Each structure stands twice: as C-alpha cells, then as structure tokens.
C-alpha cells in the first residue's frame, strides 16, 4: 500500500485566520489595523515558534498599543471570534483513507499550521479538528514557522514519524491561502497549491488527487 499526503493550512482554509479574531481585539485596544499588524509582526516568529507564551504575546501587544486591556478579556474576545469553514472541514473529513486512482494508493490528511500551543489546543477542542484529519503539525512544536522553507522539511519528518510511513516529497501536496508559504514549500521540494478563497479548496484537492467525492 502506498500513501499520498494531503497537507493543509488551517487558518484561512479550515478555520478563519488569526487576523479575523484579532480585529475584534484591535477595536478594544482602540488602534487601527495598520498599527496593529506592525505590532503583530514584531514577535509572531517567536510566538508561533513556541518561544514565548500567549500571555507574553498579549502583554507585549498591550504595551506597544499603550492600552492595558485586561488579559482575560483579550483572550475571551479573541477566542469567541474563531469560526470554522465547516463545509471544508466536512469535505476534508471524507478524504481519510480515500482510495486514489489505483487501489494501492490511499490518502492521508494533515494540517500544517503556524500556531501557538494555546491557540491550537483551543481550536482542536472547539472544532474537534482531530475528527477531520489524520495529523496536526504546528510551528510551535517544530520551533520554526512557514516563513522558513525548513519548516516543510521538519513537518514532513514529523508526519513520517507520527504516521509510521516514509512519505516521499513527490507524494505530498501542500495547500495554503498564503502565496508566500506556497513558494517556501516549493523551495523545499514539495508541490504547493495556492487557494485564494476557502470555497475553492475542495475542487483544488479533487484536481490534484483525482478524488471523486
């Protein structure tokens, strides 16, 4: 039996991105999106790489925004604005062990995400992510984000270790709504597919894996 790996970004394809819940928080801070994003980007590599905690992240944000919003309130607002792209989750859930073309090929699904431990734990529970995919591999576990092509080598190594199968790069397709990460996957030798809008994901998976569901 041969396996092919369908690896997917989470925020933007299966759930809304972190920026969408963040906009609700920025209103509380009373700062515009441009300033908020400048602050956001200053420590996102450390945060999503697992080197600083969520509390540290929001405390830094409050300091730079010059507005000390209570930490508990920030976390509550942020989390209540996360939403799933339910149609995509259901579709991806149907891909598990899907036969591909010939009978000796089977699909394995994985989330490859830039995420913190705290945010991912919350989303796993809220959206029951493990029900829909075989593997979930996050930047905070690897110590590196998708900003670096090395992420994709490490994510593939982790997928091999967890699933117990030696996936080859030629058998992996990575889907992301961020073109930068698609380029980095390609630079790592992994085929990537840019998904400009979440509703395009099912057809792009069908096209690249020749599944009929």
Beta strands, then each sheet from edge to edge (+ up, - down):
strand 1: 2-8
strand 2: 105-113
strand 3: 135-138
strand 4: 172-176
strand 5: 191-194
sheet 1: 3+ 2+ 1+ 4+ 5+
end
